[in-house]
Amino acid sequence: MKIIWTRHAKERQKEWERILGISREQVENVLKNPEQIVAGYRNVLIAQTRWRNGLLRVPFMETEEELKIVTIYWTSKVEKYWR
């Protein structure tokens, strides 16, 4: 399945790479092999994986042919988001 990056997702990934070393490949791996997928707002799903005492979260939209990454972020609030 094709992975599409929004401009916003690219910018956020670059920021998180500078802060925590989160690479583009790591983000795509979370999307392809998440520990969990939870519902977000409207048609957005969130792939998430525990990483560095927190969660790496990748909100995305899915069609039959592609996964579109909306943004990415890391949070320490595991209890809030883990289902």
PyMOL commands that set and color helices and strands:
alter all, ss='L'
color gray80, all
select helices_A, chain A and resi 7-20+24-32+78-81
alter helices_A, ss='H'
color red, helices_A
select strands_A, chain A and resi 2-5+36-39+45-51+54-62+66-69+73-75
alter strands_A, ss='S'
color yellow, strands_A
deselect
rebuild
show_as cartoon
